[in-house]
Amino acid sequence: MRKAQTHHNPELFKKLTDDIWEFRTLFQGLQYRLLAFWDKTNGENTVVVSTHGFVKKQSKVPDNEIQKAKQMRTKYFEDKKKFKNK
């Protein structure tokens, strides 16, 4: 995962939006995708949070998959802030 921050390898990692990344893998002839984001709030450690995965059946990542990842990212940080303040 750290490699994605310092090396540009579009066969493994692709930045889809400012916050969402696509991690790619091929297994038994199927293209699997994991969408994820980085949580760098700690300052010392970075956490990669995978929102969900799917089998990619077309050349472009469907917009609904990106939106799902964005919603999960928003919820993650809202919950993190909520539980930190308790």
C-alpha positions in Angstrom: 0.0 0.0 0.0 2.8 2.4 0.8 4.1 1.7 -2.7 1.0 3.4 -4.1 2.0 6.6 -2.4 5.5 6.7 -3.9 5.3 4.7 -7.1 2.9 5.2 -10.0 1.9 1.8 -11.2 -1.5 1.9 -12.9 -1.6 -1.8 -13.2 -1.8 -2.1 -9.4 -3.1 1.1 -8.1 -5.1 3.9 -9.7 -6.3 7.1 -8.1 -10.0 7.5 -9.1 -10.8 10.8 -7.2 -8.9 13.0 -4.7 -9.7 10.5 -1.9 -10.6 7.1 -3.5 -8.1 4.6 -4.9 -8.7 1.5 -6.9 -6.5 -1.6 -6.2 -6.4 -4.1 -9.0 -5.9 -7.8 -9.2 -6.6 -10.5 -11.7 -7.6 -13.9 -10.4 -8.8 -16.9 -12.5 -9.5 -14.6 -15.4 -11.6 -12.1 -13.5 -10.6 -8.5 -12.8 -11.3 -7.8 -9.1 -11.2 -4.3 -7.8 -11.0 -3.0 -4.2 -11.8 0.6 -3.6 -10.1 2.2 -0.7 -8.9 5.4 1.0 -6.1 6.5 3.3 -6.6 7.6 6.9 -3.6 9.8 7.7 -5.2 11.6 10.7 -2.7 10.0 13.2 0.3 11.6 11.7 2.6 8.7 12.6 0.7 5.7 11.0 -1.3 5.6 7.9 -4.3 3.2 7.7 -5.6 2.0 4.4 -9.3 1.4 4.6 -10.9 -0.8 1.9 -14.6 0.1 1.5 -15.6 -2.7 -0.8 -14.7 -4.9 -3.7 -16.4 -6.0 -6.9 -15.7 -7.8 -10.2 -15.0 -5.3 -12.9 -17.0 -6.1 -16.0 -16.4 -2.9 -18.0 -13.4 -0.7 -18.8 -14.5 2.1 -16.5 -15.2 1.8 -12.8 -19.0 2.4 -12.4 -19.9 5.8 -10.9 -22.2 4.1 -8.3 -19.2 2.1 -7.0 -17.2 5.3 -6.6 -20.1 7.0 -4.9 -20.5 4.0 -2.5 -16.8 4.3 -1.5 -17.1 8.1 -1.0 -20.2 7.5 1.3 -18.4 4.9 3.3 -15.3 7.2 3.7 -17.6 10.0 4.9 -19.3 7.7 7.4 -15.9 6.3 8.6 -14.6 9.7 9.5 -17.9 10.8 11.1 -17.9 7.7 13.3 -14.2 8.1 14.1 -14.8 11.7 15.2 -17.9 10.7 17.2 -16.2 7.9 19.1 -13.1 10.0 19.7 -15.1 12.6 21.4 -16.8 10.2 23.8 
